[in-house]
């Protein structure tokens, strides 16, 4: 049952992600704005995000199906911790859904300096400046707690560091784009929660 739940949560993530992406692309929106105007490391990080997400997803699916390509021992075995992981994933998916709703047509993967004409501060963005990144951290942590092996720990650490770097880049961009409006928002709403 546990593996089935994790499999369904992974499918729900991709349905939300790809569903919103396809909907915006049909409206003529360029959703993926990756590596544009970035320094080497930031560019590499943004370019690798999609293939790493796919690799991470494949590893989740293989794990839920009890197929091991690598002999990865679990760091611990605890049903309680696994359920905490599932709960984090589920809560993260709800945050992701609310963020997609709040973002509307402004959602992008990367920083779109040409089309960002409105600062989104309503809906879930009134409680977190980065709800999608919060979701991702919760989801990656939840998967690691559910399947505690060194590979999922490495994914969690890499994505958490990469996400934080992306947040800092976005903050610099938003400061330059929206000035005092963004500064007021910074004082009212926290970076994560």
LUMLOZA-36522 format. One record per residue (C-alpha): residue number from 1; residue in three letters; x, y negated, z negated. Coordinates in Angstrom, 3 decimals. Each point is the difference from the previous one (the first is absolute). Last residue first. Layout:
REM LUMLOZA-36522
(NUM; "ALA"; (X; Y; Z)) ...
This chain:
REM LUMLOZA-36522
(193; "UNK"; (7.091; -29.832; -5.565)) (192; "UNK"; (2.617; -0.040; 2.808)) (191; "UNK"; (1.290; -3.508; 0.753)) (190; "UNK"; (-2.212; -1.724; -2.540)) (189; "UNK"; (-2.754; -2.482; 0.854)) (188; "UNK"; (-0.566; -3.555; -1.250)) (187; "UNK"; (3.477; -1.535; 0.172)) (186; "UNK"; (0.827; 1.590; 3.336)) (185; "UNK"; (-3.336; -1.243; 1.449)) (184; "UNK"; (0.918; -3.584; -0.886)) (183; "UNK"; (3.404; 0.487; 1.677)) (182; "UNK"; (-1.745; 1.467; 3.071)) (181; "UNK"; (-2.155; -3.095; 0.478)) (180; "UNK"; (3.078; -2.153; -0.705)) (179; "UNK"; (1.896; 1.360; 2.985)) (178; "UNK"; (-2.100; 2.137; 2.366)) (177; "UNK"; (2.510; 1.089; 2.660)) (176; "UNK"; (3.330; -0.470; -1.814)) (175; "UNK"; (-1.277; 1.486; -3.250)) (174; "UNK"; (-1.774; 2.781; 1.935)) (173; "UNK"; (3.235; 0.963; 1.786)) (172; "UNK"; (2.062; 0.077; -3.184)) (171; "UNK"; (-2.718; 2.038; -1.725)) (170; "UNK"; (-0.171; 2.380; 2.948)) (169; "UNK"; (3.725; 0.662; -0.193)) (168; "UNK"; (-0.215; 0.607; -3.776)) (167; "UNK"; (-2.915; 2.391; 0.541)) (166; "UNK"; (1.956; 1.857; 2.671)) (165; "UNK"; (2.913; 0.470; -2.420)) (164; "UNK"; (-2.421; 1.341; -2.620)) (163; "UNK"; (-1.472; 2.422; 2.504)) (162; "UNK"; (3.442; 1.238; 1.024)) (161; "UNK"; (1.004; 0.633; -3.622)) (160; "UNK"; (-3.264; 1.836; -0.743)) (159; "UNK"; (0.216; 1.882; 3.323)) (158; "UNK"; (3.504; 1.248; -0.670)) (157; "UNK"; (-0.769; 0.949; -3.625)) (156; "UNK"; (-3.237; 1.824; 0.874)) (155; "UNK"; (1.501; 1.807; 2.991)) (154; "UNK"; (2.991; 1.108; -2.102)) (153; "UNK"; (-2.322; 1.262; -2.762)) (152; "UNK"; (-2.056; 1.817; 2.658)) (151; "UNK"; (3.168; 1.744; 1.185)) (150; "UNK"; (1.286; 0.745; -3.514)) (149; "UNK"; (-3.099; 1.902; -1.023)) (148; "UNK"; (-2.962; -0.934; -2.132)) (147; "UNK"; (-3.017; 0.840; 2.192)) (146; "UNK"; (-2.906; -1.694; -1.755)) (145; "UNK"; (2.153; -2.548; -1.815)) (144; "UNK"; (1.837; -0.714; 3.273)) (143; "UNK"; (-3.284; -0.328; 1.894)) (142; "UNK"; (-1.324; -2.390; -2.632)) (141; "UNK"; (3.154; -2.121; 0.080)) (140; "UNK"; (-0.296; -0.279; 3.798)) (139; "UNK"; (-3.689; -0.890; -0.303)) (138; "UNK"; (0.454; -2.518; -2.799)) (137; "UNK"; (2.866; -1.709; 1.829)) (136; "UNK"; (-2.009; -0.049; 3.227)) (135; "UNK"; (-3.104; -1.351; -1.714)) (134; "UNK"; (2.011; -2.804; -1.624)) (133; "UNK"; (1.439; -0.778; 3.434)) (132; "UNK"; (-3.527; -0.236; 1.354)) (131; "UNK"; (-1.108; -2.050; -3.005)) (130; "UNK"; (2.769; -2.574; 0.388)) (129; "UNK"; (-1.095; -3.336; -1.483)) (128; "UNK"; (-2.055; 1.857; -2.586)) (127; "UNK"; (-3.208; -1.063; -1.786)) (126; "UNK"; (-1.417; -2.679; 2.333)) (125; "UNK"; (1.402; 2.060; 2.876)) (124; "UNK"; (-2.613; 2.642; -0.868)) (123; "UNK"; (-2.663; -2.253; 1.451)) (122; "UNK"; (1.330; -3.462; 0.753)) (121; "UNK"; (3.478; -1.448; 0.461)) (120; "UNK"; (0.709; 0.598; 3.701)) (119; "UNK"; (2.171; -2.840; 1.326)) (118; "UNK"; (-1.250; -0.958; 3.453)) (117; "UNK"; (1.801; -0.714; 3.278)) (116; "UNK"; (2.282; 2.997; 0.230)) (115; "UNK"; (0.024; 0.644; 3.762)) (114; "UNK"; (3.501; -1.075; 1.054)) (113; "UNK"; (1.982; 0.894; -3.119)) (112; "UNK"; (-1.305; 3.562; 0.023)) (111; "UNK"; (1.845; 1.668; -2.864)) (110; "UNK"; (-0.049; 3.791; 0.014)) (109; "UNK"; (-2.857; 2.474; 0.281)) (108; "UNK"; (-2.866; -2.401; 0.494)) (107; "UNK"; (-3.378; -0.722; -1.615)) (106; "UNK"; (-1.517; -3.409; 0.862)) (105; "UNK"; (-3.119; 1.491; 1.628)) (104; "UNK"; (-1.681; 0.589; -3.360)) (103; "UNK"; (2.548; -0.271; -2.784)) (102; "UNK"; (-2.606; 0.413; -2.731)) (101; "UNK"; (-1.383; 3.210; 1.545)) (100; "UNK"; (3.493; 1.409; 0.551)) (99; "UNK"; (0.903; -0.919; -3.574)) (98; "UNK"; (-3.134; 1.656; -1.393)) (97; "UNK"; (0.850; 3.213; 1.887)) (96; "UNK"; (3.623; -0.090; -1.155)) (95; "UNK"; (-1.072; -0.551; -3.624)) (94; "UNK"; (-2.314; 3.007; 0.294)) (93; "UNK"; (2.855; 2.032; 1.492)) (92; "UNK"; (2.244; -0.983; -2.905)) (91; "UNK"; (-2.586; 1.152; -2.535)) (90; "UNK"; (-0.169; 3.367; 1.777)) (89; "UNK"; (3.773; 0.373; 0.210)) (88; "UNK"; (0.461; -1.002; -3.644)) (87; "UNK"; (-2.707; 2.479; -1.051)) (86; "UNK"; (1.687; 2.782; 1.994)) (85; "UNK"; (3.285; -0.779; -1.759)) (84; "UNK"; (-1.690; 0.007; -3.417)) (83; "UNK"; (-1.482; 3.348; 0.989)) (82; "UNK"; (3.483; 1.314; 0.794)) (81; "UNK"; (1.292; -1.320; -3.335)) (80; "UNK"; (-2.744; 1.915; -1.823)) (79; "UNK"; (0.681; 3.163; 2.026)) (78; "UNK"; (3.626; -0.074; -1.093)) (77; "UNK"; (2.973; 1.714; 1.616)) (76; "UNK"; (3.269; -1.882; 0.019)) (75; "UNK"; (2.784; -0.973; 2.435)) (74; "UNK"; (-1.501; 2.334; 2.559)) (73; "UNK"; (2.556; 1.925; 2.000)) (72; "UNK"; (0.426; -0.903; 3.641)) (71; "UNK"; (0.884; 2.990; 2.146)) (70; "UNK"; (-0.295; -1.752; 3.339)) (69; "UNK"; (-2.503; 0.732; 2.755)) (68; "UNK"; (-2.571; 0.910; -2.613)) (67; "UNK"; (-3.551; 0.821; 1.039)) (66; "UNK"; (-2.405; 0.036; -2.940)) (65; "UNK"; (-2.778; -1.575; 2.118)) (64; "UNK"; (-0.063; -3.064; -2.257)) (63; "UNK"; (3.796; -0.145; 0.274)) (62; "UNK"; (-0.066; 0.153; 3.795)) (61; "UNK"; (-2.617; -2.743; 0.067)) (60; "UNK"; (1.986; -2.184; -2.393)) (59; "UNK"; (3.216; 0.563; 1.994)) (58; "UNK"; (-1.770; -0.914; 3.237)) (57; "UNK"; (-1.306; -3.171; -1.673)) (56; "UNK"; (3.482; -1.007; -1.179)) (55; "UNK"; (1.382; 0.586; 3.515)) (54; "UNK"; (-2.798; -2.147; 1.455)) (53; "UNK"; (0.585; -2.739; -2.550)) (52; "UNK"; (3.732; 0.177; 0.727)) (51; "UNK"; (-0.684; -0.371; 3.735)) (50; "UNK"; (-2.170; -3.070; -0.709)) (49; "UNK"; (2.339; -1.728; -2.468)) (48; "UNK"; (3.242; 0.500; 1.962)) (47; "UNK"; (-0.341; -3.120; 2.177)) (46; "UNK"; (-0.808; -2.163; -3.024)) (45; "UNK"; (3.017; 1.196; -1.969)) (44; "UNK"; (2.324; -0.334; 2.987)) (43; "UNK"; (-1.144; -3.590; 0.550)) (42; "UNK"; (0.468; -0.838; -3.671)) (41; "UNK"; (3.502; 1.512; 0.082)) (40; "UNK"; (0.995; -1.780; 3.212)) (39; "UNK"; (-1.503; -3.436; -0.646)) (38; "UNK"; (-3.549; -0.660; 1.138)) (37; "UNK"; (-1.426; -2.164; 2.772)) (36; "UNK"; (-2.586; 2.590; 1.017)) (35; "UNK"; (0.661; 3.335; -1.690)) (34; "UNK"; (-3.645; 1.097; 0.055)) (33; "UNK"; (-3.157; -1.739; 1.114)) (32; "UNK"; (-2.305; 2.987; 0.356)) (31; "UNK"; (-3.631; -1.124; 0.078)) (30; "UNK"; (-0.040; -1.989; 3.242)) (29; "UNK"; (-3.659; -0.946; 0.027)) (28; "UNK"; (-1.913; 0.387; 3.261)) (27; "UNK"; (-3.328; 0.894; -1.599)) (26; "UNK"; (0.572; 3.649; 0.933)) (25; "UNK"; (3.335; -0.262; -1.847)) (24; "UNK"; (-1.848; -1.137; -3.118)) (23; "UNK"; (-2.297; 3.037; -0.021)) (22; "UNK"; (2.881; 2.326; 0.846)) (21; "UNK"; (2.093; -1.239; -2.953)) (20; "UNK"; (-2.941; 0.071; -2.401)) (19; "UNK"; (-0.776; 3.615; 0.901)) (18; "UNK"; (3.671; 0.973; 0.025)) (17; "UNK"; (0.595; -1.190; -3.565)) (16; "UNK"; (-3.366; 0.988; -1.446)) (15; "UNK"; (-0.021; 3.414; 1.731)) (14; "UNK"; (3.661; 0.489; -0.934)) (13; "UNK"; (-0.635; -0.626; -3.702)) (12; "UNK"; (-3.149; 2.157; 0.041)) (11; "UNK"; (1.998; 2.886; 1.528)) (10; "UNK"; (2.568; -0.276; -2.788)) (9; "UNK"; (-2.748; -0.060; -2.624)) (8; "UNK"; (-1.554; 3.106; 1.590)) (7; "UNK"; (3.321; 1.898; -0.139)) (6; "UNK"; (0.525; -1.049; -3.604)) (5; "UNK"; (-3.474; 1.253; -0.907)) (4; "UNK"; (0.586; 3.304; 1.799)) (3; "UNK"; (3.331; 0.472; -1.787)) (2; "UNK"; (-1.735; -0.411; -3.368)) (1; "UNK"; (-2.788; 2.414; 0.910)) 
